[in-house]
Amino acid sequence: MFYGDPSTLGVLMRVRATAAVAAMLLAAVTGCGGSDDGKDVATKPQPATPTAPAESTGAGNPEVDCSDESLSQADWIEHCAEEGGGTGGDGTAGRLTGLKFGESFTWPDGLKVSVVDAKEWTKFVEDDYSEDDPEATEFRIRLKITNGSKAPVKLDDLSTFIDGATNGGEASTTQFVTDSDPLEGRLAPGVTVTKTDDNSLESRYGKKIVVTVQRSGEDFPEFEGEITG
């Protein structure tokens, strides 16, 4: 119980109420006092000084430079892949497996690859490294490659590894002379080409395949599809 001047009690209660409101509003109260008539006087809070936004060099992280060609693939996918797009620009962000023929994969330096199709081969000639084998499916895959980087790329750094996708099996490499355009030479910046890769798979393994595109020092994307006639 308070014993004293009632006006003093009123002042104390108003001071407490003012402090509570100030705390709820998170405003900085610079001074508080009482006037002769018992009313509290508080100074007006000063507005906070706005801070300039951080300069961003990456799509998702201001500390990541997405133009840095030495950026790891994991960092590029996490911070630089645009929303709704994939590493290949077609909704395949971050995917190394489960890609379909026609979908694309892009390495951090901008080199993009896709498997266009796999066609059964029937145009055998004498100079081919393979011949028509009734117990095997000879086929040619086509690879579409775009150099989106700022430097030439060695196509010799690319190769394929092809598995049967039904009941096992592994395709062996061969070469058909007609219209052959293997992964050789260099690809200039901004240039798109379609290259060929010839293979043979035992017929007992079916025609569904997984094509792994290998690149020296990089991750290997896998494309699923079927050998068609």
C-alpha positions in Angstrom: 0.0 0.0 0.0 1.3 3.5 -0.9 1.3 6.2 1.8 2.0 9.6 0.5 0.7 12.3 -1.7 -2.0 10.9 -4.1 -0.8 13.2 -6.9 2.7 11.5 -6.6 1.0 8.1 -7.0 -0.7 9.3 -10.2 2.6 10.5 -11.6 4.2 7.1 -10.9 1.4 5.2 -12.5 1.5 7.4 -15.7 5.3 7.0 -15.9 4.9 3.2 -15.8 2.3 3.3 -18.5 4.4 5.5 -20.7 7.4 3.1 -20.3 5.2 0.1 -21.2 3.9 1.7 -24.4 7.4 2.8 -25.4 8.7 -0.8 -24.9 5.9 -2.2 -27.1 6.6 0.2 -29.9 10.4 -0.4 -29.6 10.9 3.4 -29.8 13.9 5.0 -28.2 12.6 7.3 -25.5 15.3 9.9 -25.0 13.8 11.6 -22.0 10.9 11.5 -19.7 9.9 14.0 -17.0 7.0 15.6 -15.2 5.6 19.1 -15.6 4.1 21.3 -12.9 0.6 20.0 -13.7 1.7 16.4 -13.3 1.7 15.5 -17.0 4.5 13.4 -18.4 6.6 14.9 -21.3 8.5 12.5 -23.7 10.7 13.5 -26.6 9.8 12.3 -30.1 11.7 9.2 -31.2 14.2 9.8 -33.9 13.7 7.8 -37.2 16.3 5.1 -37.9 18.9 5.8 -40.5 18.3 3.7 -43.6 21.1 1.4 -44.7 22.1 0.8 -48.3 21.3 -2.7 -49.7 24.3 -5.0 -50.1 25.6 -5.2 -53.6 24.9 -8.6 -55.1 26.9 -10.5 -57.7 25.0 -13.7 -57.5 21.3 -14.6 -58.1 20.8 -15.9 -54.6 23.8 -14.9 -52.5 25.5 -11.5 -52.4 28.8 -13.3 -51.6 28.8 -15.5 -54.7 30.1 -14.3 -58.1 28.1 -16.3 -60.6 30.4 -15.1 -63.4 33.4 -16.8 -61.8 34.3 -19.8 -64.0 36.1 -21.4 -61.1 32.9 -21.6 -59.1 32.0 -25.2 -58.1 28.9 -26.8 -59.7 27.3 -27.2 -56.3 27.6 -23.5 -55.5 26.5 -22.5 -59.0 23.3 -24.6 -58.7 22.5 -23.4 -55.2 23.1 -19.7 -55.8 23.0 -19.0 -59.5 20.4 -21.2 -61.2 17.4 -19.0 -62.1 14.0 -19.8 -60.6 12.0 -22.2 -62.9 15.1 -23.0 -64.9 17.5 -25.8 -64.6 21.1 -26.3 -65.2 20.0 -26.8 -68.7 17.3 -24.1 -68.7 14.4 -26.5 -68.9 13.5 -27.2 -65.3 16.2 -29.7 -64.6 18.0 -27.7 -61.9 20.6 -29.7 -59.9 19.7 -33.0 -61.6 22.4 -35.4 -62.7 20.2 -38.5 -63.0 16.7 -39.1 -64.5 17.2 -36.7 -67.4 15.3 -37.7 -70.5 16.5 -37.6 -74.1 15.9 -34.0 -75.3 16.5 -32.4 -71.8 19.8 -30.7 -71.2 22.5 -30.3 -68.6 24.8 -27.3 -68.3 28.2 -27.4 -66.5 29.2 -24.3 -64.4 31.4 -22.9 -67.2 28.3 -22.8 -69.6 28.9 -25.9 -71.7 25.5 -27.5 -72.3 24.8 -31.0 -73.5 21.7 -33.1 -74.4 21.1 -36.5 -75.9 18.9 -35.9 -79.0 18.1 -39.5 -79.7 19.4 -43.0 -80.2 18.7 -44.6 -83.6 19.2 -48.3 -84.6 21.9 -48.5 -87.3 21.3 -50.4 -90.6 23.5 -48.6 -93.1 26.5 -50.9 -92.8 29.5 -50.5 -95.2 32.7 -52.3 -95.6 34.8 -49.7 -93.6 32.6 -49.8 -90.5 34.2 -51.1 -87.3 31.0 -53.2 -86.7 28.9 -55.4 -88.9 25.2 -56.4 -88.8 25.0 -58.8 -85.9 21.6 -60.6 -85.4 22.3 -60.9 -81.7 23.1 -57.3 -81.1 21.5 -53.9 -81.6 23.9 -51.5 -83.3 22.9 -47.8 -82.8 24.0 -44.2 -83.0 23.3 -41.6 -80.5 23.3 -37.8 -81.3 24.6 -35.3 -78.8 23.7 -31.6 -79.0 26.4 -29.5 -77.5 26.4 -25.7 -77.0 29.5 -23.8 -75.8 28.0 -21.0 -73.6 31.4 -20.3 -72.0 33.9 -17.6 -72.9 36.6 -19.9 -74.0 37.0 -22.8 -76.5 36.2 -26.3 -75.2 37.9 -29.5 -76.1 35.3 -32.0 -77.3 37.9 -34.7 -76.7 37.2 -34.2 -73.0 33.7 -35.6 -73.5 32.8 -39.3 -73.9 29.8 -41.6 -73.2 29.1 -44.7 -71.2 25.9 -46.5 -72.1 24.1 -49.1 -69.9 21.1 -51.2 -70.7 18.2 -50.0 -68.5 16.0 -53.1 -68.5 18.0 -56.2 -67.3 21.6 -55.0 -67.3 24.1 -55.0 -70.1 26.7 -52.5 -71.2 27.1 -51.2 -74.7 30.5 -51.4 -76.5 31.9 -48.6 -78.6 32.1 -48.9 -82.3 32.0 -46.5 -85.3 29.9 -46.3 -88.5 31.7 -44.4 -91.2 28.6 -43.0 -92.9 27.8 -39.4 -91.7 30.1 -39.9 -88.7 30.9 -36.8 -86.7 32.6 -37.9 -83.5 33.6 -35.9 -80.4 36.8 -34.4 -81.6 38.4 -31.0 -81.9 37.5 -27.8 -80.1 34.2 -25.9 -79.9 34.3 -22.1 -80.0 32.3 -19.9 -77.6 28.7 -19.4 -78.7 28.7 -22.4 -81.2 26.3 -25.3 -81.2 27.0 -28.6 -82.9 25.4 -32.1 -83.1 28.0 -34.9 -82.7 27.6 -38.7 -83.2 28.5 -41.6 -81.0 28.2 -45.2 -82.2 27.6 -48.3 -80.0 26.5 -51.9 -79.9 24.4 -53.6 -77.3 23.4 -57.3 -77.1 19.8 -57.7 -78.1 18.9 -59.7 -74.9 19.3 -56.4 -73.0 16.5 -54.7 -74.8 16.5 -51.2 -76.2 16.0 -49.0 -73.1 19.3 -47.4 -72.2 21.0 -44.9 -69.9 23.6 -42.6 -71.5 26.1 -41.1 -69.2 28.0 -38.2 -70.6 31.5 -38.0 -69.1 33.6 -34.9 -68.9 37.1 -34.7 -67.5 37.1 -33.1 -64.0 33.3 -32.5 -63.9 30.1 -34.3 -62.9 28.5 -36.8 -65.2 24.9 -36.3 -66.2 22.7 -39.4 -67.1 20.1 -39.4 -69.8 17.4 -42.0 -70.1 15.8 -43.1 -73.4 15.2 -45.8 -75.9 16.8 -47.0 -79.1 14.3 -46.5 -81.9 14.2 -47.8 -85.5 
